[in-house]
Amino acid sequence: MNDEPTAAELTAIEDEMPLIEAEVDLLDVQIRIMSAHGPVDEVTAQRLRRSRDAVVAEALRWYMRRFNAPRRAA
């Protein structure tokens, strides 16, 4: 039995890595907020918004690549 990932699996992981990294960054911000004592400062709130936006943007890019969705005019 071969426990090594296939070339297709490695390609899929590589393709999804920007989304994974964005999600890890968002999780890091959320953990910092939950473990902080006191109110959230403006810098942390801004970092949370940017991280959340990055996850959404990367997810959309991943779906566009994954499902080869053509762009439609708004």
C-alpha positions in Angstrom: 0.0 0.0 0.0 1.4 3.4 -1.0 0.8 6.1 1.6 2.3 8.9 -0.6 0.0 11.4 -2.1 -0.5 11.2 -5.9 0.5 14.0 -8.2 -3.1 15.0 -8.6 -3.5 15.2 -4.8 -0.4 17.4 -4.5 -1.6 19.7 -7.3 -5.0 20.0 -5.5 -3.3 20.9 -2.2 -1.1 23.4 -4.0 -4.1 25.0 -5.6 -5.9 25.3 -2.3 -2.9 26.6 -0.3 -3.7 30.3 -0.7 -7.2 29.7 0.8 -5.8 27.6 3.6 -3.2 30.3 4.5 -6.0 33.0 4.5 -8.1 30.8 6.8 -5.2 30.2 9.1 -4.6 34.0 9.3 -8.2 34.6 10.1 -8.2 31.9 12.8 -5.1 33.5 14.3 -6.8 36.8 14.6 -9.9 35.2 16.1 -7.8 33.3 18.7 -6.0 36.5 19.6 -9.4 38.3 20.1 -10.8 35.5 22.2 -7.7 35.2 24.4 -7.4 39.0 24.9 -8.5 40.7 28.0 -10.5 43.8 27.4 -12.0 45.5 24.3 -10.7 44.9 20.8 -8.6 47.8 19.6 -8.9 49.3 16.2 -5.8 47.7 14.8 -7.1 44.2 15.7 -10.5 45.0 14.3 -9.0 46.1 11.1 -6.9 43.0 10.9 -10.0 40.9 11.5 -11.8 42.7 8.6 -8.8 42.3 6.3 -8.5 38.6 7.2 -12.2 37.9 6.6 -12.1 39.7 3.3 -9.0 37.7 2.2 -10.8 34.4 3.0 -13.8 35.4 0.9 -11.6 36.6 -2.0 -9.4 33.4 -1.9 -12.5 31.2 -1.7 -14.0 32.9 -4.7 -10.8 32.5 -6.7 -10.6 28.9 -5.7 -14.2 28.3 -6.8 -13.5 30.1 -10.1 -10.5 27.8 -10.7 -12.1 24.6 -9.4 -15.3 24.9 -11.3 -14.1 27.0 -14.2 -16.9 29.4 -13.7 -17.1 32.0 -16.4 -17.4 35.6 -15.2 -20.8 37.2 -15.8 -21.4 40.9 -16.2 -23.1 42.4 -13.2 
